[in-house]
Amino acid sequence: MRQILGQLKAALLQLFPTTKYRLILISLVLIAAFISVSELAVAKIFTKIIMNEETLPKSHLVIYIAGFFLFFGATRAGHYFQRIYRVNVFDRAFKASDKEVHRSKENWRWSLAFELTSLLSIFTQMGVVILFFTFLNWKFGLLNILVVLVIFQILGRIFRNQIKAQRGFVKAKAKKEHVPNSVKIGTRIKSGETGILLSGMAMLILFAALIFFSYNGEISPSNTVVLFFGLRMQNSSLSNISSGLMRFARARTHSE
């Protein structure tokens, strides 16, 4: 885990040397986190409509439906503009940097910036989702934190090995030693998929716990549905982190 955080910090300082652009980047990351919370709010409103449509007054039902479409549209629009605007931020930040970058590493710098912002956004998103889980049910939230920490420990080890492998490929290229593309690409994909598989297996524990808490009446039906959607979102985030870390390792080592 420390290896992941250390590499993310080093890449942040390398790509965004000025405080101005770091703050802009942090703002974009926070927007991504807000979007994730809004998506859970959308799920909460949707379950409220479906599970209470026969008992809700028509005026309340109209408000819930309008809120559902409003939140859903806002999350999609926010996601779109956040991804588009970051390209302009990267361009201005690179131009403001005094550090000279060789043309052969220019593309890797852009790749590293995209992977860095994506990972920071997902990490922040997961932090907000974890807090949301804990707010809905503290027992389930604590179990979720424990499982996620174990997953990150596993991903940290895989990431450390991937950094070593990618640096080996960079050294081989400098020495003009041929390494088959099947090896270079296969190593990265295998590492990413291994992380996805292991995190998916760990998430089964949380799904089982959710069913257990719901069956015992410790979590209401509406919150159970929301937590189910949230767990799927968290599982997707962990999958994106696993594959994103391997791409980040490649871009990081090639841009050094």
C-alpha positions in Angstrom: 0.0 0.0 0.0 2.8 2.4 0.8 4.4 1.6 -2.5 1.2 2.7 -4.3 0.9 5.9 -2.3 4.6 6.7 -2.7 4.5 6.3 -6.5 1.2 8.3 -6.8 2.8 11.2 -4.8 6.0 11.1 -6.8 4.0 11.2 -10.1 1.9 14.1 -8.8 4.9 16.2 -7.9 6.6 15.4 -11.2 3.7 16.2 -13.4 2.2 19.2 -11.5 5.2 21.1 -9.9 3.2 24.2 -9.1 0.6 24.6 -6.3 -1.9 26.1 -8.7 -2.3 23.1 -10.9 -2.2 20.7 -8.0 -5.2 22.5 -6.5 -7.0 22.3 -9.8 -6.3 18.6 -10.0 -7.6 18.1 -6.5 -10.7 19.9 -7.4 -11.3 17.6 -10.4 -10.8 14.6 -8.1 -13.3 16.0 -5.6 -15.8 16.5 -8.4 -15.4 12.8 -9.3 -16.1 11.9 -5.7 -19.2 14.1 -5.6 -20.4 12.3 -8.7 -20.0 8.9 -7.0 -22.1 10.1 -4.0 -24.8 11.5 -6.4 -25.0 8.1 -8.1 -25.7 6.4 -4.7 -28.3 9.1 -4.1 -29.9 8.2 -7.4 -30.0 4.6 -6.3 -31.6 5.7 -3.0 -34.3 7.7 -4.8 -35.0 4.9 -7.2 -35.6 2.4 -4.5 -37.8 4.9 -2.6 -39.9 5.2 -5.8 -40.1 1.5 -6.5 -40.7 0.2 -3.0 -43.3 2.9 -2.0 -45.0 3.8 -5.3 -48.4 2.4 -4.1 -48.3 4.3 -0.8 -46.7 7.6 -1.8 -49.0 10.6 -2.6 -48.9 11.6 -6.2 -47.3 14.9 -5.4 -44.4 13.2 -3.5 -44.1 10.6 -6.3 -43.7 13.4 -8.9 -41.0 15.1 -6.7 -39.1 11.8 -6.3 -39.2 11.0 -10.0 -38.1 14.6 -10.9 -35.3 14.3 -8.4 -34.2 10.9 -9.9 -33.9 12.3 -13.4 -32.3 15.5 -12.2 -29.6 13.7 -10.2 -29.0 11.1 -13.0 -28.6 13.9 -15.6 -26.3 15.9 -13.3 -24.0 12.9 -12.7 -23.7 12.1 -16.4 -23.0 15.7 -17.3 -20.5 16.2 -14.4 -18.7 13.0 -15.4 -18.4 14.2 -19.0 -17.2 17.7 -18.2 -14.7 16.5 -15.6 -13.0 14.2 -18.1 -13.0 16.8 -20.9 -11.6 19.6 -18.8 -8.7 17.7 -17.4 -7.1 17.6 -20.9 -6.8 21.4 -20.8 -5.4 21.3 -17.3 -2.7 18.8 -18.3 -1.7 20.9 -21.3 -1.4 24.1 -19.3 0.4 22.4 -16.5 3.0 20.8 -18.9 3.6 24.2 -20.6 4.0 25.9 -17.2 6.7 23.4 -16.1 10.3 24.4 -16.4 11.4 20.8 -16.8 12.5 19.7 -20.3 11.0 16.5 -21.5 12.4 14.5 -24.4 10.0 14.1 -27.3 10.2 10.3 -26.9 8.8 10.6 -23.4 6.1 13.2 -24.1 3.4 10.6 -24.8 4.3 8.7 -21.7 3.9 11.9 -19.7 0.4 12.3 -21.0 -0.4 8.6 -20.3 0.9 9.0 -16.8 -1.2 12.1 -16.2 -4.4 10.3 -17.3 -3.7 7.2 -15.2 -2.8 9.4 -12.2 -6.0 11.4 -12.3 -8.1 8.3 -12.9 -6.6 6.5 -9.9 -6.8 9.5 -7.6 -10.5 10.0 -8.6 -11.3 6.3 -8.0 -9.5 6.3 -4.6 -11.4 9.4 -3.5 -14.6 7.9 -4.8 -14.0 4.8 -2.8 -13.3 6.8 0.3 -16.6 8.6 0.0 -18.5 5.3 -0.7 -16.8 3.7 2.3 -18.0 6.5 4.6 -21.5 6.3 3.0 -21.6 2.5 3.9 -20.5 3.2 7.4 -23.2 5.9 7.8 -25.9 3.5 6.7 -24.7 0.7 9.0 -21.6 0.9 11.1 -21.1 -2.9 11.5 -21.2 -3.5 7.8 -19.1 -0.4 7.2 -16.3 -1.6 9.5 -16.3 -5.0 7.9 -16.1 -3.3 4.5 -13.1 -1.2 5.6 -11.3 -4.4 6.8 -11.9 -6.2 3.5 -10.8 -3.3 1.4 -7.6 -2.9 3.4 -6.7 -6.5 2.8 -7.4 -6.1 -1.0 -5.2 -3.0 -1.1 -2.4 -4.9 0.6 -2.6 -7.6 -2.1 -2.8 -5.0 -4.9 0.3 -3.3 -3.4 2.4 -6.4 -3.7 1.2 -7.0 -7.3 1.9 -3.4 -8.1 5.4 -3.5 -6.7 6.2 -6.6 -8.8 4.8 -4.8 -11.9 7.1 -1.8 -11.3 10.1 -4.1 -11.2 9.0 -5.9 -14.4 8.3 -2.7 -16.3 11.7 -1.2 -15.3 13.3 -4.4 -16.6 11.6 -3.9 -19.9 12.9 -0.3 -20.0 16.4 -1.4 -19.3 16.1 -4.1 -22.0 15.0 -1.5 -24.5 17.9 0.7 -23.6 20.3 -2.2 -24.2 18.5 -3.0 -27.4 17.5 -6.4 -26.1 14.4 -7.8 -27.7 11.5 -8.6 -25.5 8.4 -10.1 -27.2 5.2 -8.0 -27.0 3.4 -11.1 -25.7 5.6 -10.9 -22.7 5.4 -7.2 -22.1 1.7 -6.9 -22.6 0.9 -10.3 -21.1 2.8 -9.4 -17.8 0.7 -6.3 -17.4 -2.6 -7.9 -18.2 -2.0 -10.9 -16.1 -1.1 -8.8 -13.1 -4.2 -6.6 -13.5 -6.6 -9.6 -14.0 -5.1 -11.3 -11.0 -5.9 -8.3 -8.8 -9.4 -8.2 -10.3 -10.0 -11.9 -9.6 -8.7 -11.7 -6.0 -10.6 -8.5 -5.2 -13.8 -10.0 -6.7 -13.4 -13.1 -4.5 -13.0 -10.9 -1.4 -16.1 -8.9 -2.4 -18.1 -12.1 -2.1 -17.6 -11.9 1.7 -19.3 -8.5 1.7 -22.2 -9.7 -0.4 -22.7 -12.6 2.0 -22.5 -10.2 5.0 -25.1 -7.9 3.3 -27.5 -10.8 2.9 -26.9 -11.9 6.6 -27.5 -8.4 8.0 -30.6 -7.9 5.8 -32.0 -11.3 6.8 -31.5 -10.5 10.5 -33.3 -7.1 10.1 -30.2 -5.0 10.9 -30.4 -3.3 7.5 -33.7 -2.0 6.0 -34.8 -3.4 2.6 -34.2 0.0 0.9 -30.7 0.4 2.4 -29.9 -3.2 1.4 -30.7 -2.3 -2.2 -28.6 0.8 -2.0 -25.7 -1.1 -0.4 -26.0 -3.7 -3.1 -25.6 -1.1 -5.8 -22.8 0.5 -3.8 -20.9 -2.8 -3.5 -21.2 -3.2 -7.2 -19.8 0.3 -7.7 -17.0 -0.5 -5.2 -16.2 -3.8 -6.9 -16.0 -2.0 -10.3 -13.7 0.7 -8.7 -11.4 -2.0 -7.3 -11.3 -3.7 -10.8 -10.4 -0.3 -12.4 -7.7 0.3 -9.7 -6.1 -3.1 -10.4 -5.9 -2.6 -14.1 -5.1 1.1 -13.8 -2.2 0.5 -11.4 -0.6 -1.8 -14.0 -1.0 0.9 -16.7 0.3 3.5 -14.3 3.4 1.3 -13.6 4.1 1.1 -17.3 3.7 4.9 -17.9 5.6 5.7 -14.7 8.7 3.6 -15.5 8.8 4.7 -19.2 8.5 8.4 -18.3 11.3 8.4 -15.6 
